[in-house]
Amino acid sequence: MIFLLWTYLSTYPLPKRILMKNNQGFQPSIMESDILFVDENRSKHYDEDFFCNEIYFPIYWLIKLLRMSTFTPKKNILRSKLLNTFITFITVGPIMAFFVYNIILTHNYQILSLHWAHSFVYNTLFINAILGVFMYNGVQKFSFFHTFIQKFKEYREMDKYNRKTVNFSKTSLMIKVSLLWIVYISCAALTIIVNYKNYDKNEKNEINYKISKFFNKETFFLDGIVIVFANILTLFFLTLYLCTYKAIQGESQNFSNQGKELLGNNCINARTNLVNLSSRHTKLMELIAFVNGSLDKYTNVLVFHSILITIFSISIARNYSQGGIEGLEKLEVQLPILLCILIAVFILSPIATAHDNILKDKNTILFNNAIYHPYNPELHSTAASMIQRIESASYTGRLIYLIPVNELIIPVVIFGIIIFSIYVGVAPN
C-alpha cells in the first residue's frame, strides 16, 4: 500500500523552480507557477492576438469587425496589392476630391485673412486623414504592427519580475481615447450644423468652401458624411499610434522602476540583476527605436498640423470676439483649439516620458554604489555598455526635423504656439 502511494506521488508533477545563478552558485528563486509567461499553454493564451487585444483594446473590436489584416504579415501577392490599392482609392478618393476642390475655391484668398485661415483649418483636417491612409500603407509595407507585436511579446517574456502583460493604465488610455473621439466628432458635427444653418448667407457671400461641393443645400448632408468620415479615419490612425506609444511608455516606466529596485544600494546580487537588466535594456531600446523611427513621420506631421490649426483658430476666435460673433459660430472655431492641444499633448507626452525614463536609467546606473564599489571589471563593462547604448543610440525623432522630441518638447510647443499666435495676430476680414 505504501509502495503504491509512493509510486503515485512520484509520478505527480511537482512545481518546478527556476534556478538563478549568483556568486555562490545556483539557488532556487522563483516558482514557475508564479511567472505569467512560463506556461505550457502560453501559445494558446498569450499569443500575438492576445497582445494585440491588450495594447489596442480601445479599437480592437473595430479591427475585428472590419477584418483588417493590421497585425498579420503583409502578403506580397498581386491580388493583395490590387485589393489594397482599390480600398485606398475608395477610402481616400472622396476626401482628396474635397481637399482639391477647396484649394481651387480658396486659392485667391489673401494669406492670413479670416476666410483663408478658416479654409486652412478645414483643409488641414482633410490632409490629416489623407496622409493617415498613405502613411499607414507605408508602415504596413514592412508589416510594422505585426513586427511591433512580435518584438513587444519577446520583450515581455524576458521580464520575470512583472506578471503583467502590459504596463500602462488602461483606464487612463481609455479616457484619453474617448476624449479625443468625443471632441473630434463634435468638431465635425459643429462644422456641419453651423454651415447648414448659415448656408444661404454663405452662398450669397460666395463663401464657397462652406457650402455643398455637390449641388445645393439639399445635398449638403453628403458633404457632412465626407467630413465625418475623414475625422473618423484620422481618429482611427491616431488611436493606433497613441496605443503604441502608451505601450512603449509603460515598458520604459516599468524598466526604470525595476532598475531602481534591483540595483538598490543594499543589493546583494548586483551582478545577476545587472546582466539580466542589460539584456532586457538592449531589447527595450531596440523596441523604442523601432517604434519612434517608424511612426514619427506621421505623428510629427499630425503634431505640426495641430500647432498650425491652434494658431490660426486663435486668430479666427480673436476676430469673432472683436466682431461680437457668439454662440455656435464661435464654438466652432474654439473647439479645434482644444482638440489640437489634446492631440499634441497625448501624442508627445508618452514619447517625452519614455525619453525621460531612459535618462533616469542612466542616472540609476551611474550613481549606484553596488556596481562601482568594490571594483568589479565585469560589472563595470556591463554598466558601461548600457550607458553607451543610451548616449549613442538614436531612439527619438525630431519635430519638423528641427526640435528633438525629448522631455522638454511639450513646454517648447506651448511656448511656440504663444509666440506665433502673437505674431499672427487677429485675422483680418
C-alpha positions in Angstrom: 0.0 0.0 0.0 2.8 2.4 1.0 4.7 1.4 -2.2 1.6 2.2 -4.4 1.2 5.5 -2.7 4.9 6.3 -3.2 4.6 5.3 -6.9 1.6 7.6 -7.4 3.3 10.6 -5.7 6.5 10.1 -7.6 4.6 10.4 -10.9 2.7 13.5 -9.9 4.2 16.6 -11.5 5.8 18.8 -8.8 6.1 22.5 -9.4 9.5 23.3 -11.0 11.7 26.0 -9.8 13.7 28.4 -11.8 17.4 28.5 -10.8 19.2 31.8 -10.8 22.9 31.9 -10.7 24.7 34.1 -8.2 28.2 34.3 -6.8 27.6 31.2 -4.6 26.1 29.0 -7.3 22.6 28.1 -8.3 19.8 28.8 -5.8 16.0 28.4 -6.2 14.4 31.8 -6.5 11.0 32.0 -8.3 8.3 29.4 -8.5 7.5 28.5 -12.1 3.8 28.9 -11.4 4.4 32.4 -10.2 5.6 33.6 -13.6 2.9 34.7 -16.1 4.7 33.6 -19.3 6.0 30.2 -18.1 3.0 28.2 -19.1 2.5 25.1 -21.3 -0.5 26.8 -22.9 1.3 30.1 -23.5 0.9 29.9 -27.2 -2.9 29.5 -26.7 -3.4 32.2 -24.1 -0.7 34.6 -24.7 -0.2 34.6 -28.5 0.2 37.7 -30.7 -3.6 38.2 -31.0 -3.8 38.3 -27.2 -1.1 41.1 -27.0 -2.9 43.0 -29.8 -6.1 43.0 -27.8 -4.2 44.1 -24.7 -2.4 47.0 -26.4 -5.1 48.2 -28.8 -8.1 47.3 -26.8 -10.0 50.7 -27.4 -10.4 49.9 -31.1 -9.7 46.2 -31.2 -13.4 45.5 -31.7 -13.3 47.7 -34.8 -10.3 45.9 -36.2 -12.0 42.6 -35.8 -15.3 43.9 -37.2 -13.6 45.2 -40.4 -11.4 42.1 -40.5 -8.3 44.2 -41.1 -5.0 42.5 -41.5 -3.3 45.1 -39.4 -1.4 42.6 -37.2 -0.7 39.9 -39.7 2.4 39.5 -42.0 2.0 41.5 -45.3 1.2 39.4 -48.3 3.2 40.3 -51.3 0.9 38.8 -53.9 -0.6 40.7 -56.8 -4.2 40.2 -55.7 -3.4 41.6 -52.2 -1.7 44.7 -53.7 -4.5 45.3 -56.1 -7.1 45.0 -53.3 -5.2 47.3 -51.1 -4.9 49.9 -53.9 -8.6 49.7 -54.6 -9.5 50.1 -50.9 -7.1 53.0 -50.6 -8.7 54.7 -53.6 -12.2 54.2 -52.3 -11.2 55.5 -48.9 -9.1 58.5 -49.9 -10.9 59.4 -53.2 -13.8 61.5 -51.8 -11.7 63.2 -49.2 -9.0 64.1 -51.7 -11.6 65.4 -54.1 -12.9 67.7 -51.3 -9.4 68.9 -50.5 -8.5 69.7 -54.1 -11.9 71.4 -54.7 -11.4 73.5 -51.5 -7.9 74.6 -52.7 -9.4 75.7 -56.0 -12.2 77.6 -54.3 -9.9 79.4 -51.9 -6.7 80.0 -54.0 -7.5 83.7 -54.4 -7.9 84.4 -50.7 -5.4 86.8 -49.1 -3.0 84.9 -46.9 -3.7 85.1 -43.2 -7.1 86.7 -43.8 -10.2 85.4 -42.0 -11.5 83.1 -44.7 -8.0 81.9 -45.7 -7.3 80.9 -42.1 -10.7 79.2 -41.8 -10.4 77.3 -45.0 -6.8 76.3 -43.9 -8.3 74.7 -40.8 -10.8 72.7 -42.9 -8.2 71.6 -45.4 -5.7 70.6 -42.8 -8.2 68.3 -41.2 -8.7 66.6 -44.6 -4.9 66.4 -45.1 -4.6 64.5 -41.8 -7.0 61.8 -43.0 -5.3 61.5 -46.4 -1.8 61.3 -45.0 -3.0 58.9 -42.4 -4.1 56.4 -45.0 -0.9 56.7 -47.1 1.5 56.6 -44.2 -0.4 53.6 -42.7 0.1 51.8 -46.0 3.7 52.9 -45.9 4.4 51.3 -42.5 2.4 48.2 -43.4 4.8 47.6 -46.3 7.2 46.2 -43.8 4.4 44.8 -41.5 5.1 47.4 -38.8 2.3 46.4 -36.4 2.9 42.7 -36.8 6.6 43.2 -36.2 5.9 45.5 -33.2 3.7 42.9 -31.6 6.4 40.3 -32.1 9.1 42.5 -30.6 6.8 43.5 -27.7 5.9 40.0 -26.9 9.5 38.8 -26.9 10.5 41.7 -24.6 7.6 41.0 -22.2 8.7 37.3 -22.0 12.1 38.4 -20.8 10.6 40.2 -17.7 10.5 37.6 -15.0 9.8 40.1 -12.2 6.5 41.5 -13.5 3.4 39.4 -14.1 1.6 42.0 -16.2 1.1 41.7 -19.9 1.2 45.5 -20.4 2.4 48.1 -18.0 0.2 51.1 -18.8 -3.1 52.2 -17.2 -5.9 51.0 -19.4 -8.3 53.4 -17.7 -6.1 56.4 -18.4 -5.7 55.4 -22.1 -9.4 54.8 -22.5 -10.2 58.2 -21.1 -7.8 59.9 -23.5 -9.1 57.9 -26.5 -12.7 58.6 -25.5 -12.0 62.3 -25.1 -10.3 62.5 -28.5 -13.2 60.8 -30.2 -15.8 63.0 -28.5 -14.1 66.3 -29.2 -13.1 65.3 -32.8 -16.6 64.2 -33.7 -18.0 67.2 -32.0 -15.8 69.4 -34.2 -17.3 67.7 -37.3 -20.8 68.0 -36.0 -20.5 71.7 -35.2 -19.0 72.4 -38.6 -21.9 70.7 -40.3 -24.6 72.4 -38.1 -23.1 75.9 -38.4 -22.5 75.7 -42.2 -26.0 74.3 -42.8 -27.6 76.9 -40.6 -25.7 79.7 -42.4 -25.9 78.0 -45.8 -28.0 80.8 -47.6 -25.8 83.5 -46.2 -22.6 81.7 -47.2 -23.9 81.1 -50.7 -24.9 84.7 -51.0 -21.5 86.0 -49.8 -19.7 83.4 -52.0 -18.0 81.7 -49.1 -17.8 78.6 -51.3 -15.7 76.4 -49.0 -18.6 76.3 -46.5 -21.3 75.3 -49.0 -22.1 72.0 -50.7 -19.5 70.6 -53.1 -22.2 68.5 -54.8 -25.2 70.6 -55.8 -27.1 72.7 -53.2 -28.4 72.9 -49.7 -30.4 69.6 -50.1 -27.3 67.7 -50.9 -25.2 69.2 -48.1 -25.8 66.1 -46.0 -23.4 64.3 -48.4 -20.7 66.9 -47.5 -21.4 66.1 -43.9 -20.9 62.4 -44.4 -17.5 63.1 -46.0 -16.4 65.4 -43.2 -17.4 62.9 -40.5 -15.7 60.0 -42.4 -12.5 62.0 -42.7 -12.5 62.7 -39.0 -13.2 59.1 -38.1 -10.4 57.9 -40.4 -8.0 60.3 -38.7 -9.2 59.1 -35.3 -8.6 55.5 -36.1 -4.9 56.1 -37.1 -4.5 58.5 -34.2 -5.8 55.8 -31.7 -3.5 53.1 -33.2 -0.4 55.3 -32.8 -1.4 56.6 -29.3 -1.9 53.0 -28.0 1.5 52.1 -29.5 3.3 55.0 -27.8 1.5 54.3 -24.5 2.7 50.7 -24.5 6.3 51.8 -25.0 5.9 54.4 -22.3 4.6 51.8 -19.9 7.6 49.4 -20.6 10.1 52.2 -20.1 8.5 53.2 -16.8 8.4 49.6 -15.7 12.1 49.1 -16.6 13.1 52.2 -14.7 11.2 51.1 -11.6 12.7 47.7 -11.7 16.2 49.1 -12.2 15.9 51.2 -9.1 14.7 48.3 -7.1 17.1 45.6 -8.3 20.2 47.8 -8.3 19.5 49.4 -4.9 22.4 50.3 -2.7 21.7 47.2 -0.4 21.6 44.9 -3.5 23.3 41.6 -2.6 23.1 40.1 -6.1 24.2 43.1 -8.3 25.9 41.0 -10.9 23.0 38.8 -11.8 20.5 41.6 -11.7 22.6 43.9 -13.9 23.3 41.2 -16.5 19.5 40.5 -16.6 18.7 44.2 -16.9 21.3 44.7 -19.6 19.9 42.1 -21.9 16.4 43.5 -21.4 17.7 47.0 -21.9 19.0 46.1 -25.3 15.6 44.8 -26.3 13.8 47.7 -24.9 16.0 50.3 -26.7 15.5 48.4 -29.9 11.7 48.4 -29.4 11.6 52.1 -28.6 13.9 53.0 -31.6 11.8 50.8 -33.9 8.5 52.5 -32.9 9.8 56.1 -33.0 11.7 55.5 -36.2 8.6 54.0 -38.0 5.9 56.3 -36.7 7.5 59.7 -36.3 6.8 60.8 -39.9 3.0 60.8 -39.4 3.0 61.8 -35.8 5.3 64.7 -36.5 3.1 65.9 -39.3 0.0 65.5 -37.1 1.5 67.4 -34.2 2.8 70.1 -36.6 -0.7 70.4 -38.2 -2.2 70.6 -34.7 0.1 73.5 -33.9 -0.9 75.4 -37.1 -4.6 74.8 -36.6 -4.3 76.1 -33.0 -2.5 79.2 -34.1 -5.0 80.1 -36.9 -8.0 79.1 -34.8 -6.9 81.5 -32.1 -6.6 84.2 -34.8 -10.1 83.5 -36.0 -11.5 83.4 -32.5 -10.0 86.8 -31.8 -11.6 88.2 -34.9 -15.0 86.7 -33.8 -14.6 88.3 -30.4 -14.0 91.7 -31.9 -16.9 91.3 -34.2 -19.3 90.2 -31.5 -19.9 86.7 -33.0 -21.1 84.3 -30.3 -22.9 81.0 -30.0 -22.2 78.0 -32.2 -20.2 80.0 -34.7 -17.6 81.0 -32.1 -17.6 77.5 -30.5 -16.9 76.0 -33.9 -13.5 77.8 -34.0 -12.8 77.3 -30.3 -13.3 73.6 -30.2 -10.5 72.8 -32.7 -8.1 74.6 -30.3 -9.0 72.2 -27.5 -8.8 69.3 -29.9 -5.3 70.1 -31.2 -3.9 70.8 -27.8 -5.2 67.3 -26.7 -3.7 65.7 -29.8 -0.3 67.3 -29.3 -0.2 66.6 -25.5 -1.5 63.0 -25.8 1.0 62.1 -28.6 4.0 63.9 -27.3 3.6 63.0 -23.6 4.3 59.3 -23.8 7.3 59.9 -26.2 8.7 62.5 -23.8 8.1 60.3 -20.8 9.9 57.3 -22.4 12.9 59.6 -23.1 12.9 60.8 -19.6 12.8 57.3 -18.2 15.8 56.3 -20.3 17.8 59.2 -18.9 16.7 58.1 -15.4 18.1 54.7 -16.1 21.4 56.2 -16.9 21.5 58.0 -13.6 20.4 54.8 -11.7 23.5 53.1 -13.1 25.9 55.9 -12.7 25.1 56.7 -9.1 24.9 53.1 -7.8 27.5 52.1 -5.2 26.8 48.4 -5.6 28.1 48.5 -9.1 31.2 50.5 -8.7 32.4 49.6 -5.1 34.2 47.4 -4.7 35.8 47.4 -8.2 34.5 44.6 -10.5 35.6 44.7 -14.1 32.7 42.6 -15.3 30.1 44.9 -13.7 31.9 48.0 -15.0 31.9 46.6 -18.5 28.2 45.8 -18.4 27.2 49.1 -16.9 29.4 51.0 -19.4 27.7 49.2 -22.3 24.2 50.3 -21.0 25.4 53.9 -20.6 27.0 53.9 -24.1 23.8 52.5 -25.6 21.7 55.3 -24.1 24.1 58.0 -25.2 24.9 56.7 -28.7 21.6 55.1 -29.9 19.1 57.1 -31.9 15.7 56.4 -30.3 13.8 59.7 -30.6 12.7 61.8 -33.6 12.6 65.5 -34.3 9.5 67.7 -34.7 9.6 69.2 -38.2 13.2 67.8 -38.4 14.4 70.6 -36.0 13.2 70.2 -32.5 14.2 67.0 -30.6 11.2 65.1 -29.2 12.5 64.8 -25.6 11.2 65.6 -22.1 11.2 69.3 -23.0 9.1 69.1 -26.1 5.7 70.0 -24.6 6.9 73.3 -23.0 8.6 74.2 -26.3 5.5 73.5 -28.3 3.3 75.6 -25.9 5.8 78.4 -25.9 6.0 78.3 -29.8 2.2 78.4 -30.1 2.0 81.5 -27.8 4.8 83.3 -29.8 3.3 82.6 -33.2 -0.2 83.4 -32.1 1.0 86.8 -31.0 2.9 87.2 -34.3 -0.1 86.2 -36.5 -2.5 88.5 -34.5 -6.1 88.9 -35.4 -7.2 87.6 -38.8 -8.5 90.5 -40.9 -11.8 90.2 -42.7 
